[in-house]
Amino acid sequence: MMSVNTRGTYLTSKACIPFLKKSKVAHILNLSPPLNLNPMWFKQHCAYTIAKYGMSMCVLGMAEEFRGEIAVNALWPRTAIHTAAMDMLGGAGVESQCRKVDIIADAAYSIFKRPKSFTGNFIIDENILKEEGIKDFDIYAITPGHPLLPDFFLDEHPDAVMEEKESYGEDGGTWFLDLKSKGGKVGHGEPSDRADVVMSMATEDFVKMFSGKLKPTMAFMSGKLKIKGNIALAIKLEKLMTHMNSRL
């Protein structure tokens, strides 16, 4: 992750800079977020955050180092963008909560047509397109009118992903899995003792996860699964589920 995001960005820029200096209007554009030191963006995915912030720090450093020669900026989406990675992380149906890649392309074009004095900026796709006069953003939605999944690292709605996922689904309820008692127990309702791990997710995703159609790691990273408590035990449960599904 560090090699691709941070080191890859730095080395690619280094290789291109001699050629970019020969251009009248040269640009480097990193797809990385504004630097946000809110601890919630480091919790549970610290390595990913460090890798992305490394790209953002390249923007800060290179924008100043090559000021007047090369414009260096960062672009980040306000919402989830429908890509192959989102399909892998979010599973079937996630596209309805995403925007098309077109919004990133249009935002990038808006940046590239600006002079090289426009440098050192951390730009949100929707904001710069509003400056261009775009008012109807439904044109970028995969499913116009459907609630969109907020992207990471923006504090505007930090809990929106989890809140939406917790309220999503036709059925609700609480189930417990007790692996401490002899023989184990499973049932509907609250456990008799305090739970070490509490997982919250939509009913549909719950069924997919326990039938082996949705990996817990992917569910967690995409915001479909919220975990409170002992993360180490949650990881052990994933290993157990993988083992059990392989025997079905």
Backbone as a ProteinNet text record, in pm:
[ID]
protein_1_A
[PRIMARY]
MMSVNTRGTYLTSKACIPFLKKSKVAHILNLSPPLNLNPMWFKQHCAYTIAKYGMSMCVLGMAEEFRGEIAVNALWPRTAIHTAAMDMLGGAGVESQCRKVDIIADAAYSIFKRPKSFTGNFIIDENILKEEGIKDFDIYAITPGHPLLPDFFLDEHPDAVMEEKESYGEDGGTWFLDLKSKGGKVGHGEPSDRADVVMSMATEDFVKMFSGKLKPTMAFMSGKLKIKGNIALAIKLEKLMTHMNSRL
[TERTIARY]
82.7	0	86.4	187.1	278.3	355.6	393.8	472.3	393.1	264.7	181.2	140.8	84.4	29.8	137.7	209.3	305.3	431.5	499	625.2	602.1	494	464	436.7	361.5	331.7	459.1	543.6	667.5	760.3	780.9	874.5	822.6	691.8	634.7	648.7	622.2	637.9	783.1	874.4	1017.1	1059.8	1008.6	1045.5	986.5	869.3	799.7	839.2	889.1	916.4	1009.9	1120.1	1206.4	1131.5	1036.1	958.3	848.8	789	684	738	862.5	923.1	933.3	932.1	941.3	806.6	699	564.6	532	450.3	408.9	306.7	221.8	121	119.4	209	221.7	143.2	83.7	4.6	39	41.6	40.9	-86.2	-164	-288.9	-292.6	-290.8	-298.7	-442.2	-488.6	-620.7	-602.7	-600.4	-577.5	-657.1	-687.3	-778.1	-709.6	-789.2	-734.8	-679.6	-573.1	-513.6	-604.7	-656.9	-753.3	-702.6	-669.1	-610	-712.4	-838.3	-940.6	-906.6	-888.2	-845.8	-936.2	-1063.2	-1154.2	-1111.5	-1035.5	-991.8	-865.4	-807.6	-691.6	-731.1	-837.9	-881.4	-918.9	-860.5	-895.8	-847.5	-796.3	-734.2	-618.2	-534.3	-424.5	-328.4	-294.6	-198.6	-251.8	-379.6	-439.4	-438.5	-473.5	-475.8	-337	-236.6	-99.1	-57.9	-93.2	-56.3	-121.3	-249.7	-319.2	-268.7	-243.4	-194.2	-52.4	22.6	154.9	144.2	42.2	17.2	-18.8	-96.4	-136.5	-16.8	75.4	194.6	287.6	282.8	357	304.6	173.3	113.1	166	165.5	213.5	358.5	443.4	585.7	617.5	561.2	593.1	530.8	413.7	349.9	439.2	500.9	588.3	723.3	775.9	907.4	906.7	796.3	791.8	694.1	667.8	577.6	629	540.1	578.6	620.8	645.2	686.3	581.2	534.5	438.8	328.3	204.3	91.8	74.4	66.2	49.2	-72.3	-172.6	-296.5	-345.9	-442.9	-506.5	-656.1	-714.5	-858.4	-916.9	-1032.9	-1096.1	-1247.6	-1315.5	-1461.3	-1536	-1649.1	-1733	-1806	-1837.3	-1911.2	-1832.6	-1880.1	-1819.1	-1835.3	-1733.1	-1734.2	-1742.2	-1826.2	-1844.5	-1725.4	-1645.1	-1529.2	-1529.5	-1435.9	-1423.3	-1391	-1313.2	-1278.1	-1402.2	-1492.7	-1615.7	-1703.7	-1707.9	-1785.6	-1731.3	-1597	-1533.6	-1559.3	-1547.9	-1563.6	-1709	-1794.7	-1932.7	-2027.7	-1990.4	-2077.7	-2190.8	-2280.6	-2391.9	-2480.9	-2519	-2609.1	-2542.1	-2409	-2340.3	-2339.7	-2351	-2343.8	-2454.3	-2567.7	-2678.6	-2644.5	-2541.6	-2500.3	-2379.7	-2343.3	-2222	-2252.2	-2154	-2157.6	-2069.2	-2090.8	-2011.5	-1872.1	-1778.1	-1641.9	-1638.4	-1744.3	-1749.6	-1728.4	-1774.5	-1761.3	-1614.9	-1534.5	-1391	-1324.5	-1364	-1307.4	-1337.6	-1461.4	-1499.3	-1427.4	-1414	-1343.6	-1195.8	-1135.9	-995	-975.3	-1067.8	-1058.6	-1065.4	-1151.6	-1164	-1033.1	-960.1	-830.2	-724.6	-721.1	-616.5	-624.3	-741.6	-754.2	-716.2	-681.7	-642.7	-492.4	-448.2	-305.2	-223.6	-92.4	-7.4	5.8	-45.2	-48.6	-153.3	-244.7	-344	-277.1	-218.3	-136.8	-146.2	-118.5	-120.8	-259.5	-358.5	-497.7	-545.3	-632.8	-699.5	-846	-883.5	-1010.1	-1109.6	-1232.6	-1342.3	-1417.3	-1441.6	-1499.5	-1625.2	-1716.3	-1844	-1825	-1731.2	-1709.3	-1660.2	-1562.3	-1506.2	-1604.9	-1689.6	-1790.2	-1902.1	-1928.6	-2024.6	-1971	-1838.9	-1776.8	-1791.1	-1798.4	-1815	-1960.6	-2049.7	-2189.2	-2280.5	-2227.4	-2310.6	-2396.9	-2525.6	-2620	-2688.8	-2708.1	-2777.2	-2674.7	-2650.1	-2550	-2610.1	-2740.3	-2803.3	-2752.1	-2697	-2643.8	-2525.3	-2462.9	-2347.7	-2386	-2508	-2550.1	-2578	-2538.1	-2573.1	-2723.9	-2779.5	-2924.5	-2971.7	-3014.3	-3056	-3161.4	-3140.1	-3234.3	-3203.2	-3117.1	-3082.1	-2978.6	-2987.8	-2886.8	-2747.2	-2650.3	-2513.3	-2426	-2328.3	-2234.7	-2124	-2108.6	-2002.1	-1865.1	-1768.2	-1633.1	-1561.2	-1448	-1369.2	-1297.9	-1254.4	-1166.4	-1232.9	-1363.7	-1433.8	-1522.5	-1511.1	-1581.8	-1724.6	-1770.4	-1903.6	-2010.5	-1998.4	-2093.8	-2015.6	-1930.2	-1839.7	-1906.4	-2030.1	-2096.9	-2208.7	-2222.4	-2336.4	-2335.8	-2216.6	-2208.7	-2264.5	-2218.5	-2260.8	-2409	-2454.3	-2593.9	-2686.7	-2649	-2733.7	-2735.4	-2619.7	-2612.1	-2690	-2689.1	-2759.8	-2910.9	-2958	-3102.3	-3152.8	-3060.8	-3099	-3144.8	-3245.9	-3293.2	-3439.3	-3508.3	-3651.2	-3678.4	-3591.4	-3611.5	-3504.1	-3537.4	-3440.8	-3440.3	-3342.2	-3339.5	-3200.5	-3192.1	-3065.3	-3045.6	-2927.3	-2890.9	-2761.2	-2743.5	-2618.2	-2554.1	-2421.9	-2343.4	-2249.3	-2268.7	-2190.7	-2095	-1965.5	-1864.1	-1786.5	-1828.2	-1762.3	-1823.4	-1954.6	-2023.7	-1991.3	-1998.4	-1971.7	-2073	-2023.6	-2110.6	-2153.7	-2138	-2175.6	-2325.5	-2365.5	-2507.2	-2528.5	-2645.1	-2685.2	-2834.8	-2879.3	-3021.8	-3060.8	-3190	-3245.6	-3262.7	-3221.2	-3232.7	-3097.2	-3097.5	-2974.3	-2908.2	-2773.5	-2705.3	-2721.6	-2705.6	-2721.4	-2607	-2487.8	-2372.3	-2333.2	-2246.9	-2199.7	-2122.1	-2155.9	-2090.6	-1951.9	-1856	-1720.9	-1715.6	-1799.2	-1802.6	-1948.1	-1979.7	-2113.3	-2099.5	-2171.4	-2167.6	-2304.3	-2305.1	-2430	-2426.3	-2531.9	-2538.7	-2681.1	-2705.6	-2837.3	-2865.6	-2993.2	-3033.4	-2983.2	-2999	-2957.3	-2808.4	-2727.7	-2583.3	-2546	-2623.1	-2601.6	-2614.3	-2718.7	-2741.8	-2629.4	-2589.3	-2481.6	-2351.2	-2323	-2197.1	-2191.6	-2301	-2300.4	-2325.9	-2354.5	-2366.4	-2243.3	-2143.7	-2018.3	-2016.5	-2122	-2128.8	-2069.6	-2043.1	-1984.6	-1878.1	-1754.5	-1645.8	-1659	-1645.4	-1655.8	-1560	-1436.6	-1339.8	-1390	-1444.2	-1495.9	-1618.3	-1702.5	-1821.7	-1781.9	-1678.2	-1632	-1570.3	-1483.8	-1414.8	-1509.8	-1618.1	-1713.6	-1821.7	-1818	-1914.7	-2041.4	-2049.4	-2169.8	-2174.2	-2058.4	-2048.5	-1981.4	-2046.8	-1990.1	-1955.9	-1834.3	-1787.6	-1754.6	-1806.3	-1772.3	-1721.6	-1612.6	-1559.3	-1425.4	-1403.6	-1275.6	-1259.2	-1181.2	-1160.5	-1089.6	-998.5	-923.4	-1017.4	-1120.1	-1217.1	-1301.7	-1329.9	-1405.9	-1327.6	-1195.2	-1109.5	-1110	-1109.3	-1114.9	-1245.9	-1354.5	-1483.9	-1480.6	-1413.9	-1403.9	-1330.3	-1222.9	-1147.6	-1234	-1313.7	-1402.1	-1507.5	-1564.7	-1666.9	-1610.1	-1488.1	-1422.4	-1402.7	-1360.7	-1338.2	-1468.6	-1574.4	-1703.1	-1764.3	-1755.9	-1813.5	-1742.2	-1612.1	-1536.5	-1578.7	-1648.4	-1690.7	-1836.8	-1905.9	-2046.9	-2063.4
-120.5	0	126	127.5	241.9	253.6	138.6	138.5	194.6	160.7	207.7	353.3	384.7	519	624.8	616.5	721.8	715.2	599.9	588.3	597.2	533.1	536.2	676.9	753.9	893.3	976.7	959.3	1037.2	1004.6	875.7	835.9	869.9	854	888.7	1038.4	1117.8	1263	1298.4	1234.1	1260.5	1231	1120.9	1083.1	1178.4	1234.5	1319.9	1467.1	1511.3	1653.7	1715.1	1649.1	1710	1741.3	1657.9	1679.7	1784	1781.4	1878.2	2020.9	2036.4	2169.7	2233.8	2151.2	2202.4	2251.4	2218.3	2257.8	2399.2	2468.5	2603.7	2600.2	2499.4	2485.4	2339.5	2305.2	2166.8	2146.8	2029.7	1997.8	1858.8	1846.3	1716.8	1714.7	1608.5	1597.6	1463.4	1467.3	1345.5	1324.1	1200.6	1168.2	1131.6	1234.1	1215.2	1320.3	1291.3	1377	1495.6	1593	1699.6	1637.1	1693.5	1639.3	1668.7	1564.2	1574.7	1488.9	1551.3	1479.1	1432	1430.3	1372	1224.1	1178.8	1040.2	934	967	865.6	816.8	900.7	858.9	773.6	758	670.8	538.3	542.4	423.3	311.7	194.3	70	61.9	172	161.8	261.5	255.9	351.4	347.6	227.3	214.8	280.2	258.6	318.5	471	523.6	668.2	727.7	663.8	712.3	713.3	607.6	597.7	708	734.9	840.6	979.2	998.2	1128.1	1153.4	1046.8	1062.5	1127.3	1088	1149.1	1297.1	1326.8	1465.7	1551.2	1492.3	1566.8	1590.8	1500.4	1524.6	1651.1	1671.1	1791.8	1916.2	1913.5	2028.6	2062	1959.7	1981.7	2023	1951.3	1978.6	2108.5	2142.5	2268.5	2386.7	2379.6	2488.3	2482.9	2361.6	2346.2	2389.8	2361.6	2392	2505	2589.2	2702.7	2790.7	2824.5	2904.7	2820.4	2690	2599.9	2492.8	2428.7	2317.9	2336	2324.3	2327.5	2188.2	2180.8	2052.2	2062.7	1980.2	1985.4	1844.8	1838.2	1711	1721.7	1611.4	1604.3	1487.2	1508.8	1404.4	1412.9	1299	1301.5	1320.8	1389.2	1405.6	1276	1197.2	1072.2	955.3	835.7	716.3	721	673	667.6	521.3	492.4	353.6	305.9	220.6	160.3	10.7	-60.7	-204.4	-229.1	-138.7	-152.9	-142	-49.3	-35.5	-158.6	-216.7	-339.5	-451.4	-458.5	-563.2	-540.8	-415.9	-385.4	-384.4	-327.2	-307.2	-417.2	-497.1	-605.1	-556.1	-646.1	-615.6	-506.2	-412.2	-305.8	-179.7	-184.5	-66.1	47.1	12.4	116.4	221	182.5	277.7	390.3	368.8	470.2	549.7	530.7	592.5	688.8	772.2	855.2	793.3	835.7	787.8	850.4	785.2	838.8	970.8	999.7	1123	1248.3	1245.2	1364.4	1393.9	1289.2	1307.5	1359.8	1305.8	1350.7	1498.8	1538.8	1678.9	1771.7	1727.2	1808.4	1822.1	1712.5	1716.2	1812.3	1809	1900	2045.5	2071.9	2207.6	2254.7	2162.4	2195.4	2216	2126.3	2130.3	2253.3	2310.5	2427.7	2558.2	2547.5	2665.2	2690.8	2812.4	2844.6	2774.8	2767.6	2697	2771.1	2892.1	2964.2	2904.8	2824.7	2753.5	2626.5	2632.8	2521.8	2509.9	2389.1	2364.7	2354.6	2321.6	2316.3	2172.9	2155.9	2027.7	2047.8	1990.4	2022.9	1909	1941.8	1845.2	1855.9	1743.3	1743.3	1828.7	1811.8	1883.3	2034.2	2075.6	2218.5	2290	2230.3	2297.4	2298.4	2195.8	2193.2	2293.3	2319.9	2426.2	2561	2579.3	2702.2	2714.4	2599.5	2598.9	2623.3	2628.9	2657.3	2536.8	2418.8	2298.4	2296.9	2278.2	2277.2	2141.9	2070.8	1941.5	1828.8	1772.9	1666.8	1527.7	1521.9	1393	1333.5	1419	1368.8	1276.4	1286.9	1202.5	1078.8	1072.1	960.8	835.7	720.5	593.9	574.9	604.3	597.1	732.5	821.2	955.2	951.5	1032.9	1040.7	948.5	848.2	754.4	818	795.2	848.2	801.6	892.1	862	830.1	744.4	704.3	808.9	877.7	978.6	912.8	984.7	930.2	952.9	886.2	897.8	1033.1	1065.1	1177.8	1315.3	1320.9	1448.9	1452.5	1556.7	1564	1615.4	1645.4	1702.8	1609	1479.4	1379.9	1254.7	1260.7	1150.5	1019.5	1026.8	903.6	863.1	934.8	910.8	770.7	719.8	585.9	484.2	490.9	393.7	409.5	532.8	555.7	501.2	522.6	474.9	322.7	263.3	117.9	55	119.7	63.3	69.1	168.3	183.5	116.6	56.8	-1.2	-145.2	-185.6	-323.6	-330.6	-429.1	-441.9	-496.1	-581.7	-642.7	-595.3	-595.3	-559.6	-663.5	-657	-753.5	-769.4	-841.7	-866.9	-1016.6	-1062.3	-1203.6	-1212.8	-1321.9	-1340.2	-1473.1	-1474.3	-1595.3	-1610.5	-1715.4	-1739	-1854.9	-1823.3	-1926.7	-1956.1	-1894.8	-1919.8	-2038.9	-2051.4	-2160.3	-2294.7	-2399.4	-2532.9	-2569	-2605.9	-2641.4	-2522.7	-2400.5	-2280.2	-2257.1	-2134.1	-2098.9	-1993.5	-1996.7	-1893.6	-1871.4	-1747.4	-1722.6	-1580.1	-1554.1	-1422.2	-1345.6	-1218.2	-1136.7	-1102.5	-1038.3	-997.5	-1117.3	-1121.6	-1231.1	-1217.3	-1327.3	-1324.7	-1250	-1255.4	-1183.4	-1069.9	-982.8	-870.1	-921.7	-871.4	-916.3	-854.1	-934.7	-883.4	-801	-839	-769.2	-747.2	-626.6	-595.6	-553.9	-623.6	-593.3	-542	-431.9	-374	-370.6	-420.5	-420	-446.4	-425.6	-450.4	-600	-635.8	-776.4	-849.5	-786.9	-849.7	-880.8	-785.8	-806.4	-909.6	-913.8	-1012.6	-1154.1	-1176.7	-1308.2	-1342.1	-1244	-1266.9	-1302.2	-1232.9	-1254.9	-1393.6	-1435.2	-1564.3	-1681.1	-1650.7	-1757.3	-1761.9	-1678.4	-1681.1	-1599.8	-1521.9	-1443	-1303	-1262.2	-1131.3	-1146.7	-1109.9	-1121.5	-1013.4	-1050.8	-951.6	-834	-861.6	-753.6	-652.8	-703.8	-615.7	-539.4	-607.4	-542.4	-428.5	-451.9	-350.6	-231.2	-257.5	-150.2	-65.3	-125.8	-52	16.9	-1.2	64.8	-14.2	-135.5	-216.4	-280.2	-291.5	-355	-259.7	-236.1	-152.8	-241.3	-229.2	-314.8	-230.6	-272.6	-211.2	-320.9	-292	-391.7	-446.9	-574.5	-640.1	-676.9	-598	-621.3	-754.5	-790.9	-916	-1036.2	-1034.1	-1144	-1144.3	-1025.5	-1016.9	-1081.2	-1061.6	-1121.9	-1274	-1322.8	-1467.6	-1525.6	-1450.2	-1496.5	-1510.2	-1415.4	-1423.7	-1551.1	-1582.9	-1704.8	-1828.5	-1827	-1939.5	-1953.9	-1841.3	-1844.6	-1897.4	-1855.8	-1903.9	-2054.2	-2102.3	-2245.8	-2323.7	-2274.1	-2343.5	-2344.2	-2230.4	-2223.8	-2316.1	-2338.2	-2427.2	-2572.6	-2602.5	-2740.1	-2764.1	-2655.5	-2671.6	-2730.6
0	0	0	84.2	88.1	-43	-99.1	-222.5	-339.7	-345.3	-456.4	-436.4	-320.7	-299.2	-277.7	-168.4	-135.2	-220.8	-217.5	-291.2	-441.5	-489	-631.9	-680.8	-601.8	-638.4	-643.3	-543.2	-536	-653	-680	-785	-924.3	-946.2	-1076.5	-1102.1	-999.7	-1013.2	-1042.9	-971.1	-990.6	-1134.3	-1191	-1327.5	-1431.4	-1401.4	-1498.7	-1491.1	-1377.3	-1355.8	-1460.5	-1501.9	-1604.9	-1734.3	-1769.6	-1891.4	-1868.7	-1750.4	-1719.2	-1716.8	-1676.9	-1671.6	-1809.6	-1913.6	-2050.7	-2103	-2030.1	-2072.3	-2024.2	-2101.8	-2063.1	-1948.7	-1949.4	-1843.5	-1797.3	-1706	-1658.5	-1528.9	-1516.7	-1397.6	-1345.1	-1213.8	-1145.4	-1061.4	-1075.4	-998.9	-927.4	-795.7	-715.1	-667.5	-674	-619.6	-472.5	-390.7	-247	-169.6	-43	34.3	100.3	144	229.1	357	410.2	532.6	651	709.7	819.2	934.6	1046	1158.8	1261.4	1224	1310.5	1331.4	1456.5	1482.6	1421.9	1397.5	1344.6	1206.4	1132.8	999.6	1004.9	1122.5	1139.5	1204	1282.6	1355.5	1259.3	1279.8	1210.9	1065.8	1009.7	876.8	869.4	972.7	988.1	869.2	822.2	712.2	584.9	556	436.1	446.1	563.2	582.7	565.6	624.9	610.8	464	390.8	249.5	166.2	192	116.9	157.8	286.8	332.4	281.4	256.7	196.4	59	-17	-147.9	-131.7	-29	-4.2	36.9	112.8	152.4	33.9	-64.7	-189.1	-256.6	-250.7	-308.5	-237.5	-104.7	-28.1	-62.9	-62.4	-86.2	-228.5	-325.1	-465.5	-514.6	-463.1	-503.5	-467.3	-350.8	-307.7	-379	-395.2	-458.2	-604.6	-674.7	-818.1	-850.9	-751.8	-772.3	-886.9	-978.4	-1094.4	-1213.1	-1189.7	-1298	-1326.5	-1219.1	-1232.7	-1128.5	-1172.5	-1078.3	-1018.6	-886.9	-818.3	-725.4	-750.7	-673.3	-639.6	-549.4	-513.3	-539.7	-583.8	-609.5	-531.4	-470.3	-389.4	-405.9	-418.7	-435.7	-304.4	-311.6	-193.5	-160.1	-264.2	-244.3	-302	-274.6	-333.5	-485.4	-555.8	-701.9	-743.8	-842.4	-884.5	-967.2	-908.2	-973.6	-944.7	-1007.2	-981.3	-834.2	-774.5	-632.7	-544.4	-577.9	-499.2	-513.4	-632.3	-652	-563.9	-555.3	-475.3	-326.4	-282.7	-140.6	-96.8	-180.3	-141.1	-179.9	-280.4	-323.9	-412.1	-444.2	-533.8	-476.1	-560.5	-519.2	-471.2	-449.5	-397.4	-499	-628.5	-731.5	-717.8	-661.9	-647.6	-550.8	-467	-369.8	-417.8	-544.4	-598.1	-712.4	-740.8	-860.9	-968.6	-1091.8	-1204.4	-1199.7	-1267.7	-1274.8	-1351.4	-1425.1	-1505.1	-1420.5	-1295.5	-1211.7	-1180.5	-1165.2	-1142.2	-1268.9	-1384.3	-1511.9	-1535.9	-1511.1	-1532.5	-1435.2	-1309.9	-1210.2	-1246.6	-1293.9	-1334.8	-1451.7	-1547.7	-1662.7	-1617.3	-1520.2	-1467.6	-1405.2	-1344.1	-1283.9	-1391.3	-1489.6	-1591.7	-1682	-1694.9	-1782.3	-1711.1	-1583.6	-1506.4	-1518	-1492.8	-1504.1	-1396.1	-1417.9	-1322	-1189.2	-1183.9	-1056	-961.5	-1017.3	-935.7	-884.4	-768.2	-718.5	-566.6	-516.9	-373	-313.5	-397	-351.6	-330	-230.8	-207.4	-246.3	-358.7	-423.3	-408.6	-373.5	-369.8	-502.1	-566.6	-701.2	-712.9	-620	-626.8	-613.8	-529.7	-506.8	-631.5	-699	-816	-932.2	-939.6	-1045.8	-1018.7	-891.7	-858.5	-905.1	-893.6	-942.4	-1093.9	-1161.2	-1306.5	-1346.5	-1248	-1277.2	-1279.4	-1246.9	-1245.9	-1119.6	-1137.7	-1026.1	-1008.1	-1117.6	-1111.9	-1109.4	-990.9	-978.6	-994.8	-1018.7	-1047.2	-1178	-1264.6	-1392.2	-1368.9	-1252	-1220.2	-1138.9	-1091.8	-1005.8	-1087.8	-1036.3	-1100.5	-1092.9	-976.5	-955.4	-904.2	-992.9	-950.9	-840	-738	-627.3	-511.5	-534.2	-427.1	-334.4	-202	-109.3	-148.7	-137.7	-178	-57.3	-79	25.6	34.7	148.5	160.6	153.3	97.3	90.9	223.8	238.6	360.6	369.9	490	521	519.9	497.6	501.8	625.6	704.7	832.6	822.5	701	686.6	741	709.6	759	798.1	901.7	933.1	969.5	1022.4	1064	969.2	859.2	769.8	712.1	680.3	622.5	719.8	843.8	942.9	976.8	989.4	1025.4	918.9	792.1	683.4	682	703.8	699	814.6	929.6	1043.8	1024.9	950.8	933.6	806.6	728.9	600.8	618.6	547.4	552.9	592	537.5	563.8	703.9	752.3	883.6	979.9	1105.9	1207.5	1317	1402.7	1511.6	1567.6	1676.7	1743.2	1757.4	1718.1	1730.1	1808.4	1879.8	1952.5	1914.7	1923.3	1899.6	2017.8	2096.6	2217.9	2193.1	2184.7	2163.4	2291.9	2403	2531.5	2604	2593.5	2663	2598.8	2678	2627.4	2519	2404.1	2292.8	2209.3	2264.5	2191.6	2189.7	2170.6	2163.9	2056.1	1995.9	1901	1917.4	1906.4	1923.9	1893.4	1901.2	1873.2	2003.7	2004.2	2124.1	2183	2297.6	2364	2432.5	2436.7	2506.9	2657.5	2729.3	2875.3	2942.5	2884.1	2937.2	2842.2	2890.7	2809.7	2688.1	2571.5	2448.1	2434.6	2387.3	2362.7	2234.5	2138.2	2009.4	1969.2	1924.6	1873.4	1727.7	1639.7	1497.1	1452.5	1379.6	1329.1	1176.9	1114.6	968.8	922.7	794	737.1	733	740.7	741	617.6	501.9	376.2	377.1	426.4	431.9	537.7	646.8	752.5	695.6	617.5	556.7	459.4	378.9	282.1	352.5	462.2	532.4	595.3	658.5	725.8	630.9	503.9	403.5	313.9	345.5	272	144.2	118.7	-5.1	10.5	133.4	160.9	268.1	235.9	331.7	439.1	566.1	673.7	657	611.4	592.1	490.6	379	275	324.7	402.6	457.2	550.7	629.8	724.5	652.6	554	483.2	400.3	352	268.6	351.4	483.7	569.9	593.4	538.4	557.5	695.8	757.7	888.9	986.7	1099.1	1204.6	1323.6	1373.1	1481.9	1604.2	1719.5	1847.4	1939.9	2008.5	2100.9	2056.5	2083.3	2059.8	1912.2	1839.1	1695.9	1672	1762.5	1746.7	1744.6	1829.1	1831.1	1704.6	1651.5	1526.6	1412.9	1413.2	1311	1324.7	1449.8	1472.5	1419.9	1435.9	1386	1234.4	1167.2	1020.9	979.4	1050.6	1019	1040.2	1148	1176.4	1067.6	1024.7	920.1	789.4	756.6	634.4	640.4	757.7	776	764.5	826.5	824.6	685	613.6	479.2	382	405.5	317.3	334.6	446.1	474	438.2	395.8	360.7	220.7
[MASK]
++++++++++++++++++++++++++++++++++++++++++++++++++++++++++++++++++++++++++++++++++++++++++++++++++++++++++++++++++++++++++++++++++++++++++++++++++++++++++++++++++++++++++++++++++++++++++++++++++++++++++++++++++++++++++++++++++++++++++++++++++++++++

